[in-house]
């Protein structure tokens, strides 16, 4: 059998695209459960194009997608010998909390494995593919690679750079205001946009905000109205450890991490008694060192950070170059002078502005959702 990888000039077949699309749809089912592991889907088909089994990666420490698909086929009473597996990420080759998936595929007697993208994890990074080939199995790589990467932006970012993917969410009027000049912001965007925003919260490993938002809005900053098996960790940028002990954010069961710039023993002790994890990372200006914070989040295996903060912290995050992506909801509303998206500038020329690459524009109810990447990040 000649395939796309054996002959690199050949594009993937329609059949390969169809089955990998299905594998990716299974990976999407794992959106909120696999952290810090990647979201992976797998489907196994016969050489006649009949679906034998399918599955996605479970919570950390539990079965990976390939194992779930093999178990699904077994439960159906179907033989996978000589079959083809489509996997949205390279099968692992190392012994972690679970065994190597490539060995399970070899032992099952599959004839071919199609992989969307190579695993960036240095513990795998091509070794799973190599082991499959050494067993005599046919392996193709690169079918719907871009879609597979986008599904695990944070995992790829952390594995290649050591830091998480940072996504800044904003709800604004069409003239770019996130609140009236008196601070009123509820609600600029529609209920549909707010619910969509909660879906983005749910997929993140952590939700990040600043002490200004905590003091002014007293938000819960949890995932609501979305079915999710876990709440993301809450990260608070709080230079002086001013987070109130009676704030609503404590009402949700989850981890709370506070990054400060000055240590106040009594306050730190009180916050830690509430369950918070306090880390001091000051910069030269006596504020939280946002780059050091991002590095620390990466060390703690955080893949994706969802930022919901005020325009001051937004500006600091953007100026310090720690934001990868903007998630902006624009309402069909003009409110004139108010509070903007981020405290940037003032600039002397347009060339100093932060340049973006628009990735997607989608209507959400009466609003528009815009996704843009920061150029050069």
Buried (B, 14 or more C-beta within 10 A) or exposed (E): EEBBBEEEEEEBBEEBBBBBBBBBBBBEBBBBBBBBBBBBBBBBBBEEEEBBBBBBBBBBEBBBBBBBBBBBBBEEEBEBEEBBBBBBBBBBBBEBEBBBBBBBBBEBEBBBBBBBBBBBBEEBBEBBBBBBBEBEBBBBBBBBBEBBBEBBBBBBBBBEEEBBBBBBBBBBBBEBBBBBEEEEBEEBBBEBBBBBBBBBBBBBBBBBBBBBBBEEBEBBBBBBEBEBEBBBBBBBBBBEBBBEEEBBBBEBEBBBBBBBBEEBEEBBEBBEEBEBBBBBBBBEEEBBBBBBBBBBBBEBBBBBBBBBBBBBBBBBBBBBBBBBBBBBBBBEBEBEEBBBBBBBEEEEEEEEEBEBEEEEEEEBBEBBBBBBBBEEE
